[in-house]
């Protein structure tokens, strides 16, 4: 690979890192070509982009964007590395977990994940990432919590109208006697 080709790869990676707030650094070593192809198809179906690149080129791309912001990822750049880019922070974690479970495999392993500015290092973080709630899920929960008191007030007001009607009916009955 000549210098121009390396620079082209670095620029492509920079574009991907700018495009996505979430990316996973995985180790796909010891996977067969067939298994890697299957993983790529699963990623494509789930709208997750998978890129394989040399660790030095990945590091140069990250350093070229923001050396300090991505510093927690640099330790994970060793061995065979595949990057998974996704809008949904937990989708790559689900893909990795399911792929390992269905194939009864130990790979791919999670080296690190960069999720909205936070770094999750090591394969033991995978379980945490699979239950991570998306921004939309959290917004939905907050809206639900905010709506609950308003629904209770409206319900109470509606019950108040029924109570007032009941009291009026009792008053009318007492006046008739």
C-alpha positions in Angstrom: 0.0 0.0 0.0 1.6 3.3 -1.1 1.3 6.6 0.7 -1.6 7.9 -1.5 -3.6 4.8 -0.8 -2.9 5.1 2.9 -4.0 8.7 2.9 -7.2 7.7 1.0 -8.0 5.1 3.7 -7.3 7.7 6.5 -9.7 10.2 4.9 -12.4 7.5 4.4 -12.1 6.6 8.1 -12.2 10.3 9.2 -15.5 10.6 7.2 -16.9 7.6 9.0 -15.8 8.8 12.4 -17.4 12.2 11.7 -20.6 10.6 10.3 -21.3 8.4 13.3 -21.3 9.1 17.1 -20.9 5.4 17.8 -18.4 2.9 16.7 -17.1 -0.4 17.9 -13.6 -1.7 17.7 -13.7 -5.5 17.4 -11.3 -8.4 17.0 -12.3 -10.7 14.1 -9.1 -12.8 14.2 -9.6 -16.5 13.7 -12.9 -16.0 11.9 -13.1 -17.8 8.5 -13.8 -15.9 5.3 -17.2 -17.4 5.3 -17.9 -16.3 8.9 -16.7 -12.7 8.2 -18.9 -12.6 5.1 -21.9 -13.7 7.2 -21.1 -11.0 9.8 -20.9 -8.4 7.0 -24.3 -9.5 5.7 -25.8 -9.3 9.2 -24.3 -5.8 9.7 -25.6 -4.7 6.3 -29.1 -5.9 7.1 -29.1 -4.1 10.4 -27.7 -0.8 8.9 -24.3 -1.2 10.6 -21.3 -0.4 8.5 -18.3 -2.7 8.9 -14.8 -1.6 7.9 -11.5 -3.4 8.3 -8.4 -1.3 8.3 -4.8 -1.4 9.7 -4.5 -0.2 13.3 -2.0 2.5 12.4 -4.3 4.0 9.8 -7.3 3.9 12.3 -5.1 5.7 14.9 -3.9 8.3 12.4 -7.5 9.0 11.4 -8.6 9.4 15.0 -5.6 11.6 15.9 -6.4 13.7 12.8 -9.9 14.4 14.1 -9.3 14.9 17.8 -6.3 13.4 19.6 -7.7 13.7 23.1 -11.3 12.8 22.5 -10.5 9.3 21.1 -7.5 8.6 23.4 -9.3 5.9 25.3 -9.6 3.9 22.0 -5.9 3.8 21.2 -5.1 0.9 23.6 -7.5 -1.4 21.7 -5.8 -0.9 18.3 -3.9 -4.1 18.1 -4.3 -7.4 16.3 -6.9 -7.8 13.6 -9.4 -5.0 13.8 -12.8 -4.5 12.3 -14.8 -1.3 13.0 -18.6 -1.3 13.3 -20.3 2.1 12.7 -23.9 2.6 13.7 -26.5 5.4 14.5 -28.0 3.0 17.1 -25.5 2.7 20.0 -26.5 -0.8 21.0 -27.1 -2.5 17.6 -23.5 -3.6 17.1 -23.4 -5.1 20.6 -26.5 -7.1 19.8 -25.0 -8.2 16.5 -21.8 -9.4 18.1 -23.7 -11.2 20.9 -26.1 -12.9 18.6 -23.4 -13.8 16.1 -21.3 -15.4 18.9 -24.3 -17.2 20.4 -25.7 -18.6 17.1 -22.4 -19.7 15.8 -21.2 -21.0 19.2 -18.1 -18.8 18.7 -15.8 -16.7 20.9 -15.2 -14.1 18.2 -15.7 -11.3 17.3 -14.6 -9.9 20.6 -15.2 -6.3 21.7 -11.9 -4.4 22.1 -13.6 -1.0 22.7 -16.8 0.9 21.9 -17.0 4.7 21.5 -20.6 5.7 22.4 -21.5 9.4 22.3 -18.1 10.4 23.7 -17.7 7.6 26.2 -15.4 4.7 25.8 -16.3 1.2 26.9 -13.2 -1.0 26.9 -13.0 -4.7 26.9 -15.2 -7.6 26.0 -16.8 -7.6 29.4 -18.5 -4.3 28.5 -20.5 -6.1 25.8 -23.3 -7.2 28.1 -23.7 -3.6 29.4 -23.9 -2.3 25.8 -26.6 -4.8 24.8 -29.0 -3.3 27.4 -28.1 0.3 26.6 -31.1 2.4 25.9 -31.2 4.6 22.9 -31.7 8.3 23.1 -35.3 7.8 21.6 -36.1 5.2 24.3 -35.0 7.5 27.1 -37.0 10.4 25.6 -40.1 8.2 25.4 -39.7 7.2 29.0 -39.3 10.8 30.1 -42.4 11.8 28.2 -44.3 8.9 29.7 -43.3 10.0 33.2 -44.2 13.6 32.5 -47.6 12.6 31.1 -48.5 10.4 34.1 -49.2 13.3 36.5 -51.2 15.2 33.9 -53.3 12.1 33.2 -53.9 11.8 37.0 -55.1 15.4 37.2 -57.4 15.0 34.2 -58.7 11.8 35.6 -59.3 13.5 39.0 -61.1 16.4 37.3 -63.3 14.0 35.4 -64.1 12.2 38.6 -64.9 15.5 40.2 -67.6 16.2 37.6 -69.1 12.8 38.3 -68.9 13.5 42.0 -70.6 16.8 41.6 -73.4 15.2 39.6 -73.9 12.6 42.3 -74.0 15.2 45.0 -76.5 17.3 43.0 -78.7 14.1 42.5 -78.6 13.5 46.3 -79.5 17.1 47.0 -82.4 16.9 44.6 -83.6 13.7 46.2 -83.3 15.2 49.7 -85.3 18.3 48.6 -88.0 16.1 47.1 -88.5 14.3 50.4 
